[in-house]
Amino acid sequence: MNSHYLKNIDFEKELDLTKLVEYQDGQVVSRTLAQNQAVSITLFAFDQNEEISSHSSGGDAMVMILEGTALITIGEKKIHLDSGKTIIMPAGIPHAVASESRFKMLLVVVFPR
């Protein structure tokens, strides 16, 4: 019986998250690592000039920039994030993610019980 909650990722192996999702011209590429009622974990690779338009979520979202630079909009506030930086996007507040250069991020969304 498989009791793993994560998917699309190797277990018991050192991993470089930036290598688990690749850039594609003119696209936003994603790789879902977990998706259930409690949490969603997804890796993204954004080509330059790509974005996820404004939307809101039922859970608090944490974005960790793994490589490159992103422009995060939360409500009316715009924040530039570089590699190694993290920001929390609160549940219920519209937010958007756009590339300033090609970038990769890890998105973790925690949903209320």
Summary of the structure (lengths in Angstrom):
residues: 113
radius of gyration: 14.1
end to end distance: 26.1
largest distance: 47.3
contacts: 315
relative contact order: 0.26
helix: 3%
strand: 51%
